[in-house]
Amino acid sequence: MAKKSKIQTPDWILKGGKPPKEKKKGKTFKVRMCPKCGKEELKVVLGEVGVWECVKCKWKGKNPNEEEFSEEEFMKYLDSKGEEVA
């Protein structure tokens, strides 16, 4: 008879870290925001690899803030954004 293996404790528990983020099921949407002013009006700077520029405050950098939404969360986000503009 084959011996069943024991369940091992994950490394992140043994090291005392935080659990890894769970991937969301279904379609996901990413929104990039300026780390300086928080606006999402960013554009890619041509001629420079991976550099973003904020249209509002002219921030330039390689690491804009990025949020990931599920389809339902994204629709709620767009609705709340539309109310702010009006």
Summary of the structure (lengths in Angstrom):
residues: 86
radius of gyration: 20.2
end to end distance: 70.3
largest distance: 70.3
contacts: 151
relative contact order: 0.18
helix: 22%
strand: 23%
